[in-house]
């Protein structure tokens, strides 16, 4: 049933790209959280990745402040100008200079992987926030990507989410499996089977952990690290199984049969459909923490990330992909802005971190493309371009040496991207003094 006015009705139908989802009255969404939990205003986080860098001439503004001019590709976000802050001159300074294709594992962690550096990551921002803002929803965090799993711990990694021990968290790429996880109620037979398997798996996991600890004493350091990662993942499985059991009898948001049938038939990865699932997962309050990787680093158009070798050929090709990814962000942001929540919108209580691993200089992991969108309810002063390097000196030809880059831009060196994350965490109610290589909160954001 449709609402007869602009207010939220007892049953609201959410529609988009062929999807329709019937939700409970939205004020009761919070009360549909973990059984027994007190209803609190939602705080949501989304992390999205921009693959293979951007066309710098059509992304980075040439002026700072509130009157900045949006270049052509960035202008796809013009309808959200007052709901976002563009940042330039920020970096993860622990990352090697040539760590562009490791940017996926660096963006939310600030850990410094890549360029021959041993893989050593730390918790990602989404997982840092999840215990605080995702602990009352049925799914504490949802990781979506172009491929299922984690990929290889090098250029082919497909997850941007890492646990508190630095363990890469697997992603899901099948729209049908995501849809089933979010919205399909299990049958009584499936519930019985889950409880039976849970009791069996619990004892199996305990036994495996005990054997693994004994094995650890006979392993070298490298294998011990691998085993530790494995045990960490085993523990996360146990915890999720316990959560799933608590939620087993809680009804999931209702859907119409036609929509369910269409969604469940979509098994192959689809960028646009994944964006719809991100939106539906948030507005149904099934989860409040999501990461989404649209394409693995390298991949289909890897050559364009070396655009400085042949700008005339590579930049037009890069434009096509830039506009696809940025257009997706615009679509998601506009849908969340149009969805009313209380006196504001869903976007007002959703912080979106959007960025990539290749900076203004190709394969250079500094001066990263970065947008912070949403979260007005948390106090962000949006509608501006915060520049943390002299714009008149910004180099885009890709020929400057790293040491010259640092000497000419002392202000740039002093501004870690992780400062944004300190500000985000505190604004969203998670007291934080330090994240990765941060030196404090980001100036001008709050």
Secondary structure by P-SEA (a helix, b strand, c coil): ccccccccccbbbbbcccbbbbbccccccccccccccccccbbbbbbbbbccccccccccccccccccccccccccccccccccccccccccccccccccccccccccccccccccccccccccccccccccccccccccbbbbcccccccccccccccccccccccbbbbbccaaaaaaaccccccaaaaaaaaaaaaaaaaaaaaaaaaaaaacccccaaaaaaaaaaaaaaaaaaaaaaaaaaacccccccccaaaaaaaaacccccaaaaaaaaaaaaaaccccbbbbbcccccccccccccccccccccaaaaaaaaaaaaaaaaaaaaaaaacccccccccccbbbbbbccccccccccccccccccccccccccccbbbbccccccccccccccaaaaaaacccccccccaaaaaaaaaaacccccccccccccccccc
